[in-house]
Amino acid sequence: MRTSLAVAIAILVMLLMEMDGAVAQNYAWCAEAIKGGGRNCGFVSWEQCMATVSGNGGYCEQNPMYRPELESAVPSGKRRR
């Protein structure tokens, strides 16, 4: 009985906590792995992407979902006061 009450309270607290909204990533380059599959579209530059795939047989290509006009909408992680 005590355990179920503790679980119910924990769930209620988690539901009431204020969470930051999710922000979509908007980066220009994608790394594609050939073996083992996998795509990572988290690269700002072609050089950064190529450094990631070097040695593993992958390649880089432009992100077809990239939207340059959204760059200012992605938070930099720094907050002003």
C-alpha positions in Angstrom: 0.0 0.0 0.0 2.8 2.4 0.9 4.7 1.7 -2.3 1.7 2.3 -4.5 1.0 5.6 -2.7 4.6 6.7 -3.1 4.5 5.8 -6.8 1.2 7.8 -7.3 2.7 10.8 -5.6 5.9 10.6 -7.7 3.9 10.4 -10.9 1.8 13.4 -9.8 4.9 15.5 -9.0 6.4 14.6 -12.4 3.3 15.6 -14.2 3.1 19.0 -12.4 6.8 19.9 -12.9 7.4 22.6 -15.4 9.4 21.3 -18.4 11.3 23.2 -21.1 9.7 22.8 -24.5 11.5 20.6 -27.0 13.4 22.5 -29.8 14.0 20.9 -33.1 17.6 20.8 -34.3 18.3 22.7 -37.4 21.8 21.9 -38.8 23.0 22.0 -42.4 24.9 18.7 -42.7 24.2 15.0 -42.1 26.6 12.1 -41.6 25.5 8.8 -43.0 27.1 5.6 -41.8 27.4 2.9 -44.5 27.9 -0.1 -42.2 25.5 -0.4 -39.3 23.3 2.3 -40.6 22.6 5.5 -38.9 22.1 9.1 -39.8 23.1 12.1 -37.7 22.0 15.6 -38.9 23.8 17.5 -36.2 26.6 19.2 -38.0 27.1 22.9 -38.6 29.8 22.5 -41.3 30.9 20.0 -43.9 34.3 19.8 -42.2 32.8 19.0 -38.9 30.7 16.2 -40.5 33.7 14.8 -42.4 35.8 14.7 -39.2 33.1 12.5 -37.7 32.8 10.0 -40.5 36.6 9.8 -41.3 37.8 6.2 -40.8 34.3 4.6 -40.6 33.4 4.6 -44.3 30.6 7.1 -44.0 29.8 10.1 -46.0 28.3 13.6 -45.5 25.5 15.3 -47.4 23.4 18.4 -47.0 20.4 18.1 -44.7 17.3 18.2 -46.9 15.3 19.4 -43.9 17.6 22.3 -43.1 16.0 25.7 -42.9 18.5 28.6 -42.6 15.8 31.1 -41.5 15.3 29.1 -38.3 18.9 29.5 -37.1 18.0 32.5 -34.9 15.1 30.5 -33.4 17.4 27.8 -32.0 18.5 28.8 -28.5 22.3 29.1 -27.9 22.0 27.9 -24.3 22.9 31.3 -22.9 20.3 33.3 -21.1 20.4 37.0 -20.6 19.3 38.7 -17.4 
